[in-house]
Amino acid sequence: MPEPDEVRLTYIGGPTILIEIGGLRLLTDPTFDPPGDYQAGAFTHSKLIGPVIDASAFANTDAVLLSHDHHFDNLDRIGRELLKSAKQVITTPEAAARLQGNTIGLESGQSHRIAASNGKAVSVTGTPARHGPAVGERGPVTGFLISTEESREAPIYVSGDTVWYEGVEQTLQQHPHIRLAVLFVGAAQIPALPAHLTFTAEEAVRVSRALPQAMIVPVHFEGWRHLKESKEDLTRAFAAAGREDHLLWLEAGKRSSVALR
């Protein structure tokens, strides 16, 4: 298992990443369905890339951190089945009411402690998120702060599907010592709403400027047709801002170790 000041990350695809910290395995928004067209209400979402690791590898995960349950690109059919084997699912109160079972709903600012078998524990705190513009947002959604008992500050931020707005700004101001920020980017857009629904590349740069000590780990930037900005767009934006050394691109399917000091 990683040392207290180290985290291991495995990018699986889309918004799905495994975070290993404090003896625990935490999985974000599980999406494991194959490529294809999927109907979501009035919209058809086209998935272009499948996961690089099969869902069976993540059975009995200590916790799933689910930003929201009502969009297929954040929780698909196989992902929904996987929730049943997770020891617990942490999400919004609204999603918890729908999913029930082993699900815990967190309001923004509310925390939940997860104990590991090695006697250590991690605290997960809900953070504000807004899935699009104030008028026409696609919420409710949540982000997460992750901290260990050894750290006085929350070292990890997981944005969930959100845009830059005052809730995100205030969270980052309150936690300037975040060392690792997992950002859901891609500037998602649907035909009925011309505004973007997830971080743009420029908004990701704003997060990086607000967290001068943090490495930025982009996820949810590929694999779906409604994602309008790519890895190249993010790379250009960070280079133009002189912050390219703060970007951490993970190789899909490969475990990477990151120091939190």
Number of C-alpha atoms within 10 A of each C-alpha: 13 15 12 17 15 16 21 17 23 20 26 27 23 26 28 26 24 22 20 20 24 26 20 21 19 21 25 25 27 32 25 26 20 13 14 13 13 15 10 12 8 7 11 13 19 16 20 13 16 18 20 13 16 12 17 11 8 19 14 16 19 21 21 25 27 28 30 26 23 17 14 19 24 23 25 20 12 16 18 18 14 21 25 16 17 19 14 20 26 25 27 26 20 18 21 20 13 11 17 13 12 15 24 18 21 23 15 19 13 12 17 15 14 16 15 15 9 10 8 16 19 21 16 24 22 27 27 22 26 25 23 25 18 10 6 12 17 18 20 18 27 29 29 30 22 23 22 21 14 12 13 9 16 22 23 24 26 22 27 31 30 31 27 21 15 12 15 19 14 12 17 18 11 10 17 16 19 23 21 25 23 23 24 26 33 30 25 26 18 16 8 9 13 11 15 21 26 29 29 26 24 18 18 25 24 16 20 22 14 17 21 14 17 23 24 24 20 24 24 27 27 20 20 21 15 19 20 17 18 17 15 10 16 23 16 14 18 20 15 11 14 11 17 17 10 20 19 15 14 17 13 15 16 12 16 14 12 16 14 18 11
